[in-house]
């Protein structure tokens, strides 16, 4: 098996998460590869240092340069790994650079692929566990670990979906991904991988664990931009789901607004029903935040859950509004446009 960790940049948390790769448990042959899109990337020197430390500890670890063919560097590196590292015979386990692998047993992760020939890909729902360093981190964690959007919960609502934070592809699915290099032209490469695998008659497997992200130090603006990109992916690749985001993940404020209107109306029954609706909504949403935090592996703090409700719904509505009025994204310093088919295009080429 090839364990690939696509890397870019040199954030403060990345050395620790990359070093955690050496704390996995696996009884089979394992090749650990840290990949960068370009040898001049700031991550390259760090990856070389981490790989050297893992080799000293007895691991087969190295750094590879995998130039992507499209603007999505991570997807391009995954695609290149399928082409050049797996050679149609090795399982590819792709793990984002911010995921902490400390103490992770890879045997249960791969079990669905090995015991069921109808499964082409398996994935683990991610959750954020880094120490918040500002409002950006708090907003991201509120949505991804304190709302219905918490992936351990969302995975049960959308069995056809997949999140590419930590996933494994069996060689039986490689043909379904062809032309694999094309994945670098999709903003939501994980969604496109899932679509192609399902179209080939294979299933997406879900592993009932949590992949912990240690990313931190993000500005609130960058978090809004990130979720706007996610919603642009939904708009371009699964448009029928777009309206579910405000309805499912941002419904508290609209319901409370309607409840307030009812409470201010002259009718007695309207006021009673408005008050009842407001109370049920607040209690239900707070309970959901507590459950989401617990299932995501975070401490269920009552006051933090209140903040999660406010921040998560503010974030989703803000990102939803932006996704409705734009198709352009700034990604890695490049201006890109998301086409109606979900593919990325150079925005300047259309001017």
Beta strands, then each sheet from edge to edge (+ up, - down):
strand 1: 2-6
strand 2: 31-36
strand 3: 60-65
strand 4: 92-95
strand 5: 99-100
strand 6: 119-128
strand 7: 166-169
strand 8: 203-213
strand 9: 328-331
strand 10: 334-338
strand 11: 344-346
sheet 1: 3+ 2+ 1+ 4+ 7- 6+ 8+ 5-
sheet 2: 9+ 10- 11+
end
